[in-house]
């Protein structure tokens, strides 16, 4: 049968323009090595990683467009000084789309892939093993130690929950975390053994059909009864991981109940400073053990709400840091007048100053440990001239915040851990060694507290937002010429102290 070619051109009209052919994404640089077994070694109660070469690859973010490449590195990435990044660009260790960069003034544009090969130094983490609460064919429920991040990010790659579990069970095994805990937080985590199990659990958590209880050790005597905080939370500095209560932030709600209060063993607040003299610190109010029920899932929600209430977590290097927030630790502060000063002071922590949380001075923390806090030593790596950090102190390996219990709303399953050691009664005092029914925040009457309807409203709002995101994603998929701004490997861009 003959095939007739039809000319759709009418008169002098231009032929219809055919869509541009698909273009391959820009090339990226391959990481020089992926050592196996992982280069772990245990020393001094810490899990360490031998330094190794590594390549970060990342698409240009929207806020980077039109900016000079050195400006992007110097302002976004806190891991190394500006002089290092200048040298790395000039030596060809930083490339754009797989090609050397002609100048430190080269502008970054949409669609660029920036690659950076470096000698990577990972911070040590605790050598405490990952506890197993439950395991079946689909899921592992773990008790995550504090101080270990879940996923590779920032300064951490192999010293993460995902990689430590992979190293234990084999290179081909792919752990799939279903919930996220901050690096400094310990407690219950779900790790799927296969994608279907991970997706099912992740959806349960996302749909708010799972109740979560955290336990915290906070400054001062926390009030009795149900304490509700409904202050919205806004991210103030993505680089430093700083969040604050702000009227323009996202809605956030938490219910708190006190489990125990322990008065100070040193009511005068006077301790030795290690040099033969004495100083007065605000540690005379003792501390409380508080049970927390988050009804929303904002970043640092519990830490920010507790700070706002005047009872920050006692060893929180950000929100209980008097060098950053002053003597009242920003209690009740909901305006942004001091944000720039706070960001400037926080940015120095871990560089040339030791973080100074209240608990670092209480009677239960040895002054020696405070002097061991992580900061730059002034020494340089013999291989790459990178400034080296000292080991973190014991107090920096975690904060007094623990995900104690996860429970399915319809009662099909529930997993919990014992109270962490720091929540038990101190020597010479009497107090609960396990949680009590009358302090259970999961038993709080949300309807009586006026929170039940708000939870339903938020769920509808969240479903609407997800629907809008799906529509936007579908529209983006129909436009192949648009380069997605996805991140493959993100450079270190958070403070050593931030979780």
N, C-alpha and C positions, 0 to 999 in steps of 0.2 A: 504494500500500500504506500502511495506517495505521501510525503510529508510536506505540507504547505507552510511556509514561513509567513506569518502575518506581521505587517508593519503597522504598529500602533501610532506612528507619527501622523498627526493631522495638520495639513498645511505647513506652516513654518514653525510649528511647536517643537520644542526641544524634546528629544527622547527621554523617557523616565530614567532617572539616575539609579543605577543599581547600588545596593548596599555595599559598603567597603568590605573587602575580604577580612576574615579574622586575623588579627595580628598576635603573634606570640608575645607573652609578657617579657619584659627585659630580663637579661641573664642575671643570675646571682652567683655569688662565690661559694664554693663548697668548703665546708669545714675541713681543715687539714687532717683531723683524726677524730675517731670516736673510740677511745680506749675501752677494751674489755679484757679481763674484768675491770670494773671501775677502779680508779686509782685511790681507793680509800685506805686510810690507816687510822688506828685508834691510839690516842696519846693524851694523857692528862685529863681523862674523863670526857674527851671531845672526839668527834668523828671528823677527820681531816681529809682533804683532797689534795693530792700532789698537783701543782700548777701545770697547765697544759694549754696548747694553742687551740683557739676556737674562733669561728666567724659568725658574727651577727648579721642577719639580713632583715631589712624592714622596708616596707613601702613608705613613701613620703606621706606624712600626716597632713591634714588640711592646714593646721596652724604653722607648718613649716614652709608652705608654698611661698616662693618669692624671697626667701631669706637666705643669707649666705651660709654655706655649709659649716664654717667654723662657729658661727653664731648659734646654729642649731645644736651642735655638740656641746658648746660651752654653757648654754642656758638650760638644756633639757637633761643632760646626763651628769649626775653628781659623783660618779664613781672615780673620776680622775680629773686633774686640773686642766685648765685651758691650754697650757703650754704643751701638755702631752698630746692633746687632740690636734694642735697645730702641727707638731712634728709628725704625727701619724698620717695626716693628710699629705704632707710634703714628701713623706717616704713611700707613699703608695699603699699604705695599710688600710686606707679608707678609699673606696671606689664608689662610683655611681654607675649603675647599669653595667657593672663588670669592667669598667674602664677607669684608668687613673684620672684623678681630678686635677685640672691644670692650675687651679689657684684656690687659696683659702677663701677667696671672695666669690667663688662660683655659686650661682643661685640654684636652689633646689626647686623643682617643678613637679606638678602633679604627674603621677605615674612612675616617677623615679624609684629605683630600688637602690638603697644605700647599704653597702657592705663594709664591715669593719672586722679585720682579723687582728687578734691580740693574744698575748700571753695571759691566760685567765687565772686569776687568784680567787678561789672561793672562800668565804668565811667558814670557820669551823662551826659545827653544831653539836648538840649533846650526843653522847654515845649511848644514851638510854634506848633500849630496843623499842620497836613499835609493838604495842600490846594487841593481842587478838581477843576480842570480846565474843565474836561469833563468826563461824564460817560454814557455808554450804556450797552447793554447786554453782550458785549464781552470784553470791555476794560475800565479801569479807567486811565485818564490822570491826574497826580498829579503835584503839585508844591512842590517839596521836600525842606524842611527846611535845611539849612546848619548845619553841625556838626553831622548829624545822618547817620551812614553807612547804606547801602542798605540791605546787607545780614549779618547773624551772622558770625563773623570772629574775630580772635584775642581776644581782651579784651571785645568785644561787643557780646551779644547774644540776650537778650530781648529788649535792647535799639537799635533796628534796624527798618528800614522802614517795612520790612516784618512782624516782630512780633508785632509792634505797630498797623499795619492795621489788623492783625489777631485778636488781642485783642479787636479791635473795632467792628469786624464783626462776630466773633465766632470762636471757636477752630477748627472746621472742615473746615473752609474756607482757601483756599491755594492761596495766592497772588503770581503771577508769573511775576516778573520784566522782562522787555524786553530790557532795556538799563541800563547801569551802570553809576552812577555818583560817584565820589570820596566822601568820608565822608565829607570833608570840603566844597564841592561844593553844591550849591542849584539849583533849577530849574526844567524844564520839565522832567518828567519820565512817562513811559508807564508801566502799571501793568495789565497783562492779567487776565481775570476771569476764563478762561479755557485753557487747553494746546494748542488747535488749534489756538485760537486767539493770544496767546503768541508766538507761533511758526511763524505765519504769519508776525507779526510785527518784531520779531527778525530777520527774513530773509530779510525783507526790509532794516533794518538798516545795517545788515551784507553785503548786496549786494551793499551798497552805493547808494541806490535809495532814500535816505532821506538826505536832507540838514539840517545842524545844525548850529545855531548861538549862540555864548556865548557872554556875556558882562563881561568886566574886568575893575578894577580900578588899574592903574599902576603908577609907580614912574616916575616923570618928564613929560616933554612935548613930547608926542609921535608925530612922523612925520605925515604930511598930506598925503593924497592919499593912493593908495594901497601899503601896505608893505607886502612883501612875504618873509617868512622864510622857507628854504628847508633843514635845517640842520638835519642829521640823529640823532637818539636818542638811547642811550644804557643804560640798567639798570646796575648801578654801585654797589648797595647794595640791594639785595632782603630783607634783614632783616630790613633795615631802610627805604625802599621805596624810595631810591634815584636814580634819573635818570639824565643823563647829555648828552650834545651834544658831540658826538664822531663819527669819520669817520667810525668806525667799527660797528656803530649802525644800527638800522632799519630806512629805509627812512621815512621821515615825512615832511609834507607840511602844512603850515597855511597861510591864507590871513587875514591881519588886516586892519581896517579902524578906524580912530579916530572919536569919536562922540563929545567930548568936552574936553577942557583943563581948569583947574582951578589953577591959580597961588597961591603960599603959602600966608597965612595970616600972616606968621611970616618969612619974607624974610631973616632975619639974622640967622635963624635956632637956636635960643636960647630959651630954656625952663627951668623951675624950675625942679630940680631933686627930689623934695619932702622933702629935708633936709635943705631948706633955701638958697641953693646955685644954681648956674646956670651952665648948660652944653650946649655945641654946638653940634647939631646933623645935619645930612645931610637931612634936610627936607625943604630946601629953594627953591627947584625946582618945588613945587606944584605936582599935579597929573593929569592924563588924564583918561577919560572914553573911552575904546576901544572896538569895536565890532570885534569878532573873527569868522572866518570860517575855521574849521579844515577839511582838505581834506584827512587826514589819521587819524587813531585812536590809537595812541601810548599812553601809560600810562604817565600822567603828561605832555602831549604834549604842551598844551598852556602855562603852567607854566614854562617849560624848555625853550621854544622858546622865551617867553617874557624876561626871565632872560638873555638869550644869546644876545638879542637885546639891553640890557641895560635898560629895562623898566619892572622889575619884578613886580608882583602883590604886592601892598604895604604892606599887612599884611600876606604875605605867610611865615609861620614859618620855612619853609625849604629854599626856593629859594630867599627869601629876608632877610636872616639872616646874619648880618655882623659878628657875633661871629663865624660863620661857614665859610663864603666865603670871608671875608675881606671887606674893604671899597668900592671896585668897584663892589662887588656882582657878580664876575666872568663874567662880560660883555665880550663877544667875546672869552671866554675860551673854546677851543675845544681839549686840550691835557689833559693827565691823570697824570701829574707830581705831582699834589697836592691831588690826590684822597684819599690816605691813611690818610693824615692829616684832610681832610674834613670829612671823615667817622668817625674818632676819635672824632672830635669836635661835630659832629651832634649826636653821640651816647650819649653824656652827656646831651643833651637837654631833659627836662622832668624828669631827674633823680636828678641831683644836681644843674642844672642851668635852668633859665627861658629863653625860646626862645626869641630872640631879633630882630624881624622884624622891618624894618624902621618905619612902621606906628605906632608902639607902642610908638614912641616918637613924633609923629606929634601933631599939636595943637588940633586935634579932638579926641584924646584919653587921658582920665584922667590918671594921674600917678597912682592913686589908683588901676585902673584895671590891670595895669602891675604887681603890687605886688600880684595880685590874681591868677597869672598864675599857671597852674597845675604842681606840682612837688612833690616828696616824702616829707612827713611831719616829718619823724623820729619816728612816732607812729606806733604801731603794732596792728593788729586785735586780739581781746581777744579770738577768737575761733581758729584761725589758725596761728597766729604770722606773717601774711602777712604784709609787709610794706604798709602803707596807703598813698594815694595821696590826696593833697588838691583839692578843686573844680577848674575846669577850669575857667579862666577869660572869660569875654564876647568876647574878641578878639580871643580866642581859639576855639570858637564854630563854626567858619567858616572862609572862606577867601572871598575876593572880586572877586569871579568868579561865574557866574550864567548862567545856560543853559536857554537862553531866548526863543528860538524858534526852533521847529522841523517842517519841511515842506516836504511833498511828492514831489518828483521831477516832477511828471506829474500833479500836482495841485489838486489831489483828496482830500487832507486834509492838514490842517495846524493848529498848536496849539502854542500859545505863552503866556507869562506872561507880566505884566507891568514891567517897570524898577524897580529894587530893590532900597530900600531907600538910600543905600550908593552911588548909581549912579546918584541921583538927585542933583541939584545945592545946594551948601552949603549956609547957611544963609548969606544974604547980597550980593549974586552973582546971575547973570542971566545966564541961560543955558537951554539946552533942557530937558524937563520933559518926553519926549517920543522919540523914535528913529525917524530918518529922512530918506527919500528916498535916498538922495545923499550919505549917509554913510552906506547904506545897503550892507554888504559884500556878501550876496547871489546874488546880482546883478552884482558882479564883472565879467568881461570878462575873463574867464579862458584861452580861446584860445589866446587872446591878451597877457596875462601874461605868456604864454608858459606852462600852467599847464594842459590843456585839454588832450593832448596826454599822459602825464605822468599818469593821472588818469586811462586811459584805459589800459595802460601798467601794472599798479599795479593791476588792476582788473584781468587781464589775469594771472599774476603771482600768485595772491591769489587763483584763481580757480585751478591753477596747484598744489599749496601747499595743498589745501583741497583734491584734488584727490589723492595725495601721502599719506596724512594722512589716507584717507579711505582705501587705499591699505594696509597700515601698520596695521590698525585696523583689517582688514579682516584676515591678516596673524597672528596677535596675537590671534584672536578668534579661529584659527585652532590649537593653541598650548595650551590646557587646563592646562598643568603643569606649565605654567608661571603665577605667581601671579601678578596681576595688582598693580601698585603703585598709587592707588587712595587714596585720603584723605577723611576720613569721617568727622572728626572734627579736625580742626587745632588749635594748641596751639597759644597763643599770641606771635607773632614774629615780630611785627612792633613797632616803637616808638610811644609814645602817641601823638606826634606832627604830625606824617606822616598820609596822607590820603590814 
